[in-house]
Amino acid sequence: MGIDAPVLRGGRLSRATISTYAAGSIGTGGFATLPGLVLTYYLTDSLGVAALMAGVIVTVAKVWDVVIDPVVGALSDADLARHGSRRRLMLVGAISLPVLFALTFAVPPALAPAAGAVWVLVAFVLTATAFSLFQVPYIALPAELTDRYDERTRLLTWRVVVLTFAILLFGAGGPLLRKATGDPTTGYLLMGVVAGVTIGLGMLVATAVARRGLRARSAMAAAGTSAAEQASLVADSVGEPPVHPIGRDASTPGGGIRDNFRAAFETLRRSQPFRALLLTFVLQALATGLMLAGAQYLATWVLRSEDAVTLLFVALIAPALVAAPAWGVLARRIGKERAFALAATLFLVAAGSTVVALWAPGTWLYASVAVAGIAYAGMQSLPMAMLPDVISHDARLHGPGRAGAFGGVWTAGETTGFALGATVLAVVLAASGYVERTAGENVTQPDAAVAGIVLSFSVLPAALVLLSLIPLARYRLRRDDIESHAG
């Protein structure tokens, strides 16, 4: 009959849905990792831009995300209402990002540092916009794909497995590509082109889950069929239980962008679980963004090898690839919020231990980073699995939900956290007297700058994660709150 199979099979998400959705994390992982790892370093150690100015550039681009994400959420909600799918914006973002990403690292070497800084700023703002067009509707999808507590954990756990792999791929492979040509200028360009295309392909694959999950609903909506009838007809056509309907119970269109922009922030006012989870995640994004931005500096000036950043990422991600499913198993046994708190506690201990590098730098750092990687897998998968619970809880209490609005605010918070991580690092580097340089130039960093790098990788992230445990303790949703209302 030409109708796609429902997302749920016997109460479980199909493997095709899970794998297709997870493919999007190749894109999200690449975009979150590579610019955070190398962009500040590219500005300070290749283009000769002062550390504080480099921080300003990254921050301005991410502040733009905060402005644009709720707007994208509103547009995504409107697309769902009119066309039965969030796919349109996702496609635009996936197709445009590769070119814009490559341009970010294509600054002509003849440009002065100030001109190069402007080039990077404009290109990266446009890249961030393309990313938002994909990411905001992408985050909104899980609440619409299933209403089951453990299925959301399963869906998001495998997404984070792919995300973790993407972090390894881009975090370790990006610097290797940069080195491949033997020249920093062409090396960064090669890295930008290859990484941009890979990010775009991952995003493009993931758009299929929006099309497949909503196509039947869209066709019947055009014929005037109700949402409940649509769900029953799709289920009946394949002899399976009704699926969670996609429509006004999942996301409600507003009157316009301004109305939906206000509605996005209304989610913060009315949903206490969302406020608690978002603040927790933003503080942890700030901590991990700070460590991510500092990793290249730690490799170059503490471990005395620019290439050591690849080993740092292998140490971080290899254990996390195994740990992500384990966190999902633990969450099913003790609850997502408790498992999340355990992951955060383990991370702050591991990150804090690296402060010893102030006095005794060495290969032992890789062991601490590996433990942090195990914890990081839980810090990513568990809050992502909790967000759909928050969205469905809000829909039940306050009428039709706004998955796109929630996704917009969440993405804005996440990108703000990562951006401020680079900002904090830039401030620490500037305050400690870090010496910028152009490609190929040799400089000596003062002891204070090296100490600032270590503290930015250890004590400061640990303190931020410790602080994040306060709002996490105020997160009130539990399994019974979700399962008692699941279909």
C-alpha positions in Angstrom: 0.0 0.0 0.0 3.1 2.3 0.1 2.7 3.0 3.8 5.8 2.9 5.9 5.9 0.5 8.8 5.2 2.1 12.2 8.1 3.0 14.4 7.1 0.7 17.2 7.1 -3.1 16.6 5.5 -5.0 19.4 6.1 -2.2 21.8 9.8 -1.8 20.7 11.5 0.6 18.3 12.6 -1.1 15.1 16.3 -1.5 14.6 16.1 0.5 11.4 14.6 3.5 13.2 17.3 3.3 15.9 20.2 3.0 13.5 18.9 5.7 11.2 18.3 8.1 14.0 21.7 7.3 15.6 23.4 8.2 12.3 22.6 11.8 12.9 25.1 11.8 15.8 27.9 11.4 13.3 27.0 14.9 12.3 26.3 16.3 15.8 29.3 14.6 17.3 31.6 16.0 14.5 30.3 19.5 14.8 30.4 19.6 18.6 33.9 18.0 18.7 36.1 19.4 16.0 35.5 23.1 16.2 35.6 22.9 20.0 38.9 21.1 19.8 40.8 23.0 17.1 39.0 26.3 16.3 40.4 28.4 19.2 43.8 26.8 18.6 43.5 27.5 14.9 42.9 31.2 15.7 45.7 31.6 18.3 48.4 29.2 16.8 47.9 29.5 13.1 46.3 32.8 12.3 48.0 34.8 15.1 44.8 36.0 16.8 45.1 37.0 20.4 43.6 34.4 22.9 40.9 36.8 24.2 39.8 37.7 20.7 39.7 34.1 19.7 37.4 33.4 22.7 35.1 36.3 21.6 34.8 34.9 18.1 33.7 31.5 19.3 31.4 33.0 21.8 29.7 35.4 19.4 29.0 32.5 17.0 27.4 30.5 19.8 25.4 33.4 21.1 23.9 33.5 17.7 22.8 29.9 18.3 20.9 31.0 21.4 19.0 33.5 19.3 18.3 31.2 16.3 17.6 27.9 18.0 14.1 28.8 19.4 13.2 30.3 16.0 14.2 27.0 14.3 12.1 25.2 16.9 9.1 27.3 15.9 9.7 26.7 12.2 10.1 23.0 12.9 6.8 22.8 14.8 5.1 24.6 12.0 6.5 22.1 9.5 5.2 19.2 11.5 1.7 20.8 11.6 1.6 21.6 7.9 3.4 18.7 6.3 3.5 15.9 9.0 7.3 15.9 9.1 10.2 17.9 10.5 12.4 16.8 7.6 12.6 19.9 5.5 14.8 22.0 7.8 16.9 19.0 8.6 17.7 18.6 4.9 18.6 22.2 4.4 21.0 22.0 7.3 22.6 18.8 6.1 23.2 20.0 2.6 24.5 23.4 3.4 26.8 22.6 6.3 29.7 20.9 4.5 30.5 23.9 2.3 30.2 26.4 5.2 32.3 24.1 7.5 35.1 23.9 5.0 35.1 27.7 4.5 35.7 28.2 8.2 39.1 26.6 7.9 39.9 28.1 4.5 41.4 31.5 5.6 44.0 32.6 3.0 47.4 32.8 4.7 48.1 36.3 3.3 45.3 37.8 5.4 46.2 39.8 8.5 45.1 38.3 11.9 42.2 40.8 12.2 40.9 39.9 8.7 41.3 36.2 9.3 39.4 36.6 12.5 36.5 38.2 10.7 36.5 35.5 8.0 36.3 32.8 10.7 33.6 34.6 12.5 31.3 35.0 9.5 31.9 31.5 8.2 31.4 29.9 11.6 28.2 31.8 12.3 26.7 30.5 9.0 27.9 27.0 9.8 26.3 27.2 13.2 23.0 28.3 11.6 23.1 25.3 9.2 23.7 23.0 12.2 20.8 24.4 14.1 18.5 23.8 11.2 19.3 20.1 11.6 19.9 19.7 15.3 16.8 21.4 16.7 14.2 19.1 14.9 16.6 16.2 15.4 16.4 16.6 19.2 12.6 16.9 19.1 12.1 13.6 17.3 12.5 11.1 20.2 9.5 12.3 22.1 7.4 11.6 19.0 9.0 8.3 18.0 8.0 6.5 21.2 6.2 7.2 24.5 7.9 4.4 26.4 10.4 5.2 29.2 12.8 2.4 28.5 12.5 2.6 24.7 13.7 6.2 24.9 16.7 5.1 26.9 17.4 2.4 24.3 17.0 4.9 21.4 19.2 7.6 23.0 21.8 5.0 24.3 22.5 3.9 20.8 22.6 7.4 19.6 25.3 8.2 22.1 27.2 5.1 21.1 27.4 6.6 17.6 28.0 10.0 19.1 30.9 8.6 21.1 32.3 7.0 17.9 32.0 10.3 16.1 33.9 12.1 18.8 36.7 9.6 18.4 36.6 9.8 14.7 36.7 13.6 14.5 38.7 14.2 17.7 41.5 11.8 16.7 41.1 11.9 12.9 40.8 15.7 12.5 44.3 16.4 13.8 45.7 13.6 11.7 44.2 15.2 8.6 45.5 18.5 9.6 49.0 17.0 9.7 48.6 15.0 6.4 49.8 17.7 4.0 52.8 18.8 6.1 51.6 22.4 5.9 49.2 24.0 8.5 47.3 26.1 5.9 46.5 23.3 3.5 46.2 20.8 6.4 43.4 22.8 8.0 41.6 23.1 4.7 41.8 19.4 4.0 40.5 18.7 7.5 37.6 21.2 7.0 36.6 19.6 3.6 36.7 16.0 4.7 35.1 16.6 8.1 32.4 18.8 6.6 31.4 16.2 4.1 31.3 13.5 6.7 29.2 15.6 9.1 26.8 16.4 6.3 26.4 12.7 5.2 25.6 11.6 8.8 22.9 14.3 9.0 21.5 13.4 5.6 21.0 9.8 6.6 19.2 10.8 9.8 16.6 12.9 7.9 15.1 9.6 6.7 13.7 8.8 10.2 11.6 11.9 10.1 10.3 11.1 6.7 9.7 7.4 7.5 8.1 8.1 10.9 5.7 10.7 9.6 5.0 10.0 6.0 1.8 8.0 6.6 0.4 10.5 9.0 1.1 13.3 6.5 -0.7 11.6 3.6 -3.8 10.8 5.7 -3.8 14.3 7.2 -4.2 15.7 3.7 -7.3 13.5 3.4 -8.7 14.9 6.7 -8.0 11.9 8.9 -7.7 12.5 12.6 -4.5 11.8 14.4 -6.0 9.0 16.4 -7.4 7.4 13.3 -4.1 7.8 11.5 -2.3 5.8 14.2 -4.9 3.1 14.1 -4.9 2.8 10.3 -1.1 2.5 10.1 -1.1 -0.1 12.8 -4.0 -2.1 11.3 -2.3 -2.1 7.9 0.5 -4.2 9.3 -1.4 -6.0 12.1 0.5 -4.4 15.0 -0.4 -2.3 18.0 -1.2 1.4 17.5 1.8 3.6 17.4 2.2 6.8 19.4 0.5 9.4 17.1 2.5 12.2 15.7 0.7 15.5 15.6 -0.7 18.0 18.1 0.0 15.8 21.1 3.7 15.8 20.2 4.2 19.4 19.1 1.9 22.3 18.7 2.3 25.0 16.0 2.0 28.5 17.2 0.7 31.5 15.3 4.1 32.8 14.2 7.8 32.8 15.0 7.4 35.5 17.7 4.7 33.5 19.4 6.7 30.4 19.2 9.8 32.2 20.4 7.9 33.2 23.5 6.5 29.7 23.8 10.0 28.3 23.8 10.9 30.3 27.0 7.5 29.5 28.4 8.7 25.9 28.6 11.3 27.0 31.1 8.8 28.8 33.3 6.2 26.0 33.5 8.4 22.9 33.5 10.4 22.4 36.7 11.9 19.1 35.5 13.1 20.8 32.3 14.7 23.7 34.2 16.5 21.2 36.5 17.7 19.0 33.6 18.7 21.9 31.4 20.7 23.7 34.0 22.5 20.4 34.9 23.3 19.7 31.2 24.5 23.3 30.5 26.9 23.3 33.5 28.3 19.9 32.3 28.5 21.1 28.7 30.5 24.1 30.0 32.8 21.7 31.8 33.3 19.3 28.9 33.6 22.3 26.5 36.3 23.7 28.6 38.2 20.4 28.6 37.6 19.9 24.9 39.0 23.4 24.0 41.9 22.8 26.3 42.9 19.4 25.1 45.1 20.6 22.2 46.8 23.1 24.4 47.4 20.4 27.0 48.9 18.1 24.3 51.2 20.9 22.9 52.4 22.6 26.0 52.1 20.0 28.8 52.7 16.7 27.0 55.0 18.5 24.6 53.5 17.0 21.5 50.9 18.5 19.3 50.0 15.0 18.1 49.3 13.8 21.6 45.8 15.2 21.3 45.0 12.1 19.2 46.0 9.8 22.0 44.0 11.9 24.5 40.9 11.3 22.4 41.6 7.6 22.0 41.9 7.4 25.8 38.7 9.3 26.2 36.5 7.6 23.7 37.6 3.9 23.5 36.2 3.2 27.0 33.1 5.3 26.4 32.2 3.2 23.4 31.7 0.2 25.7 30.4 2.2 28.6 27.4 3.9 26.8 25.3 0.7 26.7 26.3 -0.2 30.3 24.9 3.2 31.5 21.6 2.3 29.7 21.5 -1.0 31.6 22.2 0.7 34.9 19.5 3.3 34.2 16.9 0.6 33.7 17.8 -0.9 37.1 18.1 2.2 39.3 16.5 5.0 37.2 18.0 7.5 34.8 18.5 10.3 37.3 20.5 8.1 39.8 22.7 6.7 37.0 23.2 10.3 35.7 24.4 11.4 39.2 26.8 8.5 39.4 28.2 9.3 36.0 28.7 13.0 36.9 30.4 12.1 40.2 32.8 9.7 38.4 33.6 12.4 35.9 34.5 15.1 38.4 36.8 12.8 40.3 38.6 11.8 37.1 38.9 15.3 35.8 40.1 16.7 39.1 42.8 14.1 39.3 44.6 15.5 36.2 45.6 18.6 38.2 48.6 16.5 39.3 50.0 17.3 35.8 51.1 20.6 37.3 53.9 18.9 39.0 54.3 15.6 37.2 53.0 15.5 33.6 53.2 12.2 31.9 51.5 9.3 30.2 49.5 8.6 33.4 47.1 11.3 32.2 45.7 8.9 29.7 44.3 6.7 32.5 42.5 9.6 34.1 41.1 10.7 30.8 39.9 7.1 30.1 37.9 7.1 33.4 36.5 10.5 32.4 35.5 8.9 29.1 33.5 6.2 30.9 31.6 8.8 32.8 31.2 11.1 29.8 29.2 8.3 28.0 26.6 8.4 30.8 26.6 12.2 31.0 25.6 12.3 27.3 23.2 9.4 26.9 21.2 9.7 30.2 20.1 13.4 30.0 19.2 12.9 26.3 17.0 9.9 27.4 15.4 12.1 30.1 14.5 15.0 27.8 11.7 13.1 26.0 10.3 12.2 29.4 10.2 15.9 30.2 8.5 16.8 26.9 5.8 14.1 27.3 5.2 15.1 31.0 4.7 18.7 29.9 2.2 17.7 27.2 0.2 15.7 29.7 0.0 18.5 32.3 -0.4 21.5 30.0 -2.1 20.2 26.9 -0.4 19.8 23.6 3.3 19.7 23.8 6.0 21.7 21.9 8.7 19.3 21.1 10.3 21.7 18.7 10.2 24.5 21.4 11.9 22.2 23.9 14.4 21.1 21.3 15.2 24.8 20.5 15.8 25.8 24.1 17.8 22.6 24.8 20.1 23.1 21.8 20.6 26.8 22.7 21.6 25.8 26.2 23.9 23.0 25.0 25.7 25.3 22.5 25.9 28.1 25.0 27.6 25.7 27.5 30.1 24.5 24.9 30.8 28.1 23.7 31.4 29.4 27.2 33.8 26.6 27.7 36.0 28.0 25.0 35.4 31.5 26.4 36.5 30.5 29.9 39.6 28.9 28.4 40.4 32.1 26.4 40.1 34.2 29.5 42.4 31.9 31.5 44.9 31.9 28.7 44.9 35.7 28.3 45.1 36.2 32.1 48.0 33.8 32.4 50.0 35.5 29.6 49.6 32.9 26.8 51.7 33.9 23.7 49.8 33.6 20.4 51.7 32.7 17.2 51.3 32.3 13.4 51.8 29.0 11.6 55.3 27.7 11.8 56.4 30.3 14.4 58.2 29.1 17.6 57.4 30.6 20.9 58.0 29.8 24.6 55.0 29.9 27.0 55.5 31.3 30.5 55.0 28.9 33.4 51.8 30.7 34.4 50.2 30.0 31.0 51.1 26.3 31.3 49.5 26.2 34.8 46.4 27.9 33.4 46.1 25.2 30.7 46.3 22.4 33.4 43.8 24.1 35.7 41.4 24.6 32.7 41.5 20.9 32.0 41.2 19.7 35.6 40.0 21.8 38.6 37.7 24.1 36.7 35.7 21.4 34.9 35.5 19.3 38.1 34.1 22.3 40.0 31.5 22.9 37.3 30.3 19.3 37.3 30.1 19.3 41.1 27.9 22.4 40.9 25.7 20.6 38.3 24.7 18.0 40.9 22.7 20.7 42.7 20.0 21.2 40.0 20.1 17.4 39.2 19.1 16.7 42.8 15.9 18.8 42.1 14.9 16.7 39.0 11.6 15.2 40.1 10.4 12.9 37.3 10.7 9.2 38.0 9.9 6.0 36.1 6.4 5.8 37.5 5.6 9.3 36.4 6.2 8.2 32.8 5.2 4.6 32.6 1.8 5.2 34.3 0.7 7.3 31.3 2.5 5.4 28.5 0.4 3.9 25.7 
